[in-house]
Each structure stands twice: as C-alpha cells, then as structure tokens.
Amino acid sequence: MLYEFVLKPETTLDEWVMNNMVGGTEWGLDLMGFHTGTFPQPDGYRNKVGVSGTPGVEIGAPCDGMSLFALFAIFIAFFPGPVRHKLWFIPLGIIFLHAVNISRVISLAVIQSEFPDWLAFNHDYTFTVLVYGVVFGLWVVWSTYLASFTKAK
C-alpha cells in the first residue's frame, strides 16, 4: 500500500526502471544480432522494445520488477541473519533480479519475433515461474549460507 499510494505517485521510479530495461534489452538484442525497432514511447521515458519489423513488447508497471524487488527485500529483511550481510545481499539481489528481468524481456522480444503465437503463454507462465524461482533460489542461498553467520553469544 505504501508503494501504490505514496511512492509510485510521487516518484518516477517505475519509469526509470522501465527505461533502463528498454536500454538493457536493446543492448542484449544487438549483442545477439537482432536489429531493434523504433516504437512509439510515452513522454519522458521508454517502455516499448523489440526486434525491428515486429510490434515489440511493452513493459508495464506490473512487469518492471518493482514488486519482485520488494518481495525479495522483504523476505531477506525479515528472515533471521546478520544485518551486515543483508546490507550487501539485498542490493546485489535486486541488481541480479533486474538483470534476470531484462533477460526475460530479451527472450520475450525474440519469441515475439520468431514464434509470436508463443508469446502470451511464455509471458504468463514460463517466465513467471522462472523469475519467481530465481527469487526462491536467492532466498535459499540466504537461508542456507548467509543467515547462519551470526555472532557467537
């Protein structure tokens, strides 16, 4: 609720994340040999990206990863473990999740270019399971290896 009613209306954080995702996706597509297209964009930021000659994929606020970042940060913040490890694990985990999310958008853009009929299924199911699986994996790493580093009493 804090995000929806206070943070989101008062900041451009979602727009910054989406713009960054578009840039990262364009870089990844170019690296893979795909030419990126030019798409109509909202004023002030970009949220649409894709392979040239395709309709592209649009990154909306529900798909920019912000809720995923919050979920991950809350898991780690409220799970037992030393604060000094949380202070580096949470930011690095969010950066990693952002990279995974950019990889997801790259994959969706390629799927939309090569197999457009598969786009909806992969967006709704395949990548949802994979991305939440990564969050779970990070939590397992935290709870198994890092949360146990506590001071002896």
Backbone torsions as a table, in degrees:
resi	resn	phi	psi	omega
1	MET	NA	-38.3	178.4
2	LEU	-58.3	-42.8	179.3
3	TYR	-64.4	-51.4	-174.9
4	GLU	-64.0	-38.9	-172.6
5	PHE	-102.4	-16.0	-178.4
6	VAL	-119.4	-58.6	-173.1
7	LEU	-70.3	-50.2	-175.3
8	LYS	-61.3	-48.7	-179.4
9	PRO	-68.4	-23.8	-174.5
10	GLU	-97.8	-4.3	-177.9
11	THR	-133.0	170.2	174.0
12	THR	-110.6	28.7	-176.5
13	LEU	-59.9	-46.1	177.6
14	ASP	-58.8	-44.3	-178.9
15	GLU	-63.9	-40.0	178.4
16	TRP	-63.4	-44.1	-179.6
17	VAL	-63.9	-45.3	179.5
18	MET	-62.7	-43.3	178.9
19	ASN	-60.8	-42.2	177.8
20	ASN	-64.4	-38.6	178.6
21	MET	-65.3	-40.0	177.7
22	VAL	-62.0	-46.3	178.4
23	GLY	-60.4	-44.5	178.5
24	GLY	-65.6	-37.9	178.7
25	THR	-67.5	-42.9	177.3
26	GLU	-60.6	-42.8	178.5
27	TRP	-60.8	-46.2	-179.7
28	GLY	-64.6	-42.6	178.5
29	LEU	-64.1	-42.4	177.1
30	ASP	-61.8	-41.6	179.1
31	LEU	-61.2	-33.9	-179.7
32	MET	-84.9	-1.7	177.7
33	GLY	92.5	8.9	176.3
34	PHE	-91.9	139.4	175.1
35	HIS	-88.3	128.9	-179.0
36	THR	-83.5	148.6	-179.4
37	GLY	-92.4	173.1	174.3
38	THR	-107.3	127.8	-174.6
39	PHE	-127.7	150.3	174.5
40	PRO	-61.3	137.0	-176.3
41	GLN	-126.2	154.1	173.7
42	PRO	-67.7	164.5	177.5
43	ASP	-67.5	130.8	170.8
44	GLY	92.9	-17.9	178.5
45	TYR	-157.6	169.5	179.0
46	ARG	-115.7	140.4	177.9
47	ASN	-139.8	10.8	179.7
48	LYS	-128.7	135.7	-175.6
49	VAL	-152.7	154.9	176.7
50	GLY	172.0	-179.1	179.1
51	VAL	-77.1	140.6	179.1
52	SER	-56.1	136.6	179.8
53	GLY	89.6	1.8	178.2
54	THR	-117.5	165.6	176.5
55	PRO	-68.4	-14.0	-178.9
56	GLY	78.0	172.8	176.9
57	VAL	-118.1	143.4	-178.8
58	GLU	-105.1	133.8	178.0
59	ILE	-98.0	112.3	177.8
60	GLY	-97.4	168.7	-180.0
61	ALA	-55.7	-37.8	178.6
62	PRO	-66.8	-20.0	-175.8
63	CYS	-107.7	6.3	-177.3
64	ASP	-83.3	-7.0	175.2
65	GLY	95.6	-4.9	-177.3
66	MET	-59.7	-43.8	179.2
67	SER	-67.1	-32.8	176.7
68	LEU	-66.2	-42.2	177.9
69	PHE	-61.2	-44.0	-179.8
70	ALA	-64.7	-44.1	179.1
71	LEU	-58.3	-48.4	179.8
72	PHE	-61.1	-48.6	-177.8
73	ALA	-61.8	-39.7	179.4
74	ILE	-66.9	-42.5	176.7
75	PHE	-54.0	-50.5	-175.0
76	ILE	-72.4	-42.8	-177.1
77	ALA	-60.8	-37.2	-175.6
78	PHE	-97.8	-3.4	174.8
79	PHE	-86.5	144.1	-178.5
80	PRO	-59.1	148.1	177.0
81	GLY	153.4	163.7	-176.8
82	PRO	-69.4	136.5	-178.5
83	VAL	-61.2	-37.5	-177.9
84	ARG	-61.0	-31.0	175.7
85	HIS	-78.6	-34.5	177.8
86	LYS	-63.7	-34.3	-176.8
87	LEU	-65.4	-25.3	175.2
88	TRP	-104.3	-29.9	-176.0
89	PHE	-71.1	-39.5	-179.4
90	ILE	-64.4	-52.2	179.1
91	PRO	-61.7	-42.0	178.8
92	LEU	-65.9	-36.7	176.3
93	GLY	-64.1	-40.4	178.1
94	ILE	-65.6	-41.8	176.6
95	ILE	-61.6	-43.4	178.7
96	PHE	-62.6	-44.6	178.8
97	LEU	-63.2	-36.9	177.6
98	HIS	-64.0	-42.5	177.3
99	ALA	-63.6	-40.7	177.0
100	VAL	-62.9	-41.4	179.6
101	ASN	-65.7	-39.1	175.2
102	ILE	-63.6	-40.8	176.3
103	SER	-61.6	-36.4	177.3
104	ARG	-63.7	-44.3	-179.7
105	VAL	-67.4	-39.2	175.0
106	ILE	-57.4	-48.1	-179.6
107	SER	-61.6	-42.7	179.1
108	LEU	-64.5	-38.2	177.8
109	ALA	-64.9	-40.3	178.3
110	VAL	-68.6	-43.1	177.4
111	ILE	-59.8	-42.9	-179.7
112	GLN	-65.1	-32.2	178.7
113	SER	-74.4	-41.9	-172.8
114	GLU	-96.7	-38.1	-175.8
115	PHE	-137.0	67.5	-171.8
116	PRO	-57.9	-27.6	179.2
117	ASP	-67.7	-18.8	-178.0
118	TRP	-91.9	-5.3	-173.4
119	LEU	-60.7	-51.6	-175.2
120	ALA	-60.8	-45.6	-179.1
121	PHE	-61.5	-48.0	-178.0
122	ASN	-65.7	-37.9	177.5
123	HIS	-64.5	-47.1	-173.2
124	ASP	-77.1	-32.1	-172.6
125	TYR	-119.2	-61.7	-172.8
126	THR	-55.0	-54.8	-174.9
127	PHE	-76.1	-25.2	174.4
128	THR	-63.6	-47.2	179.0
129	VAL	-63.1	-44.3	-178.4
130	LEU	-64.2	-45.4	-176.9
131	VAL	-68.0	-43.8	177.1
132	TYR	-68.2	-28.3	173.6
133	GLY	-64.4	-37.1	176.4
134	VAL	-65.8	-41.5	176.5
135	VAL	-59.8	-45.1	178.1
136	PHE	-61.4	-42.8	178.8
137	GLY	-61.1	-41.0	176.6
138	LEU	-64.5	-38.9	177.2
139	TRP	-64.3	-39.3	177.8
140	VAL	-63.1	-43.9	177.2
141	VAL	-58.7	-45.0	179.3
142	TRP	-61.6	-52.9	-173.0
143	SER	-70.5	-28.2	-177.8
144	THR	-86.1	-42.6	-170.9
145	TYR	-109.7	-36.2	-171.4
146	LEU	-101.3	-31.0	-177.7
147	ALA	-69.0	-21.9	-176.5
148	SER	-82.1	-7.8	179.2
149	PHE	-81.7	76.7	178.4
150	THR	-110.8	157.5	178.9
151	LYS	-68.6	142.2	174.5
152	ALA	-69.7	139.4	-177.8
153	LYS	-93.0	NA	NA
